[in-house]
Amino acid sequence: MEQHEAILLGKRIKIQIRRSARSRGVRLIVKAGGQVVISAPLWVSDDRLRIFIDQKQAWLLKAVEKMQAVRTRSPKQARADYLAQREDARAFVRHRLEYYRHVYGYSHGRVSIRDQKTRWGSCARNGNLSFNYRIVNLPLPQADYIIAHELCHRVEFNHSPKFWKLVSRAVPNFKKIRAELQRQSLFSTD
């Protein structure tokens, strides 16, 4: 892990950069306490990362200030939050999956609810779906977008135009909702 410093709008910010061959794109996370982490594929240059950070300056500063005020939870507290909401999230996701199963006619495998740090959901090639327990706290249009998105991966295991056409059948304003989710980010709180 690389440690860097950046000066954003006159403020000095420490940034951790994690590079991985498994990363598919550049991802910016602001953790509780204001810690900034950038995940990037191995092939992304330092210059490209600097450009990325410059483009996100205003958002990043606002997110850092917001997250510096968030008290870091202990692992025990984080686990308790997860356990308290997991079953509500499971019931919610199953209910919405049943609805979308009728809309699309697609089946799925096992459904798991996890305490994921950087993802709202995922779909495995075998049809198993995984969702972040925090999905139960999202506004319904955002949660529905995530659920429909993962269910559509049962037919199109990619993000091709054909995939997005499938998503738009149930969530016609998916672009707006996706942009809202990307702006708010999935802040890690532990």
Summary of the structure (lengths in Angstrom):
residues: 190
radius of gyration: 17.9
end to end distance: 18.7
largest distance: 53.3
contacts: 541
relative contact order: 0.13
helix: 49%
strand: 20%
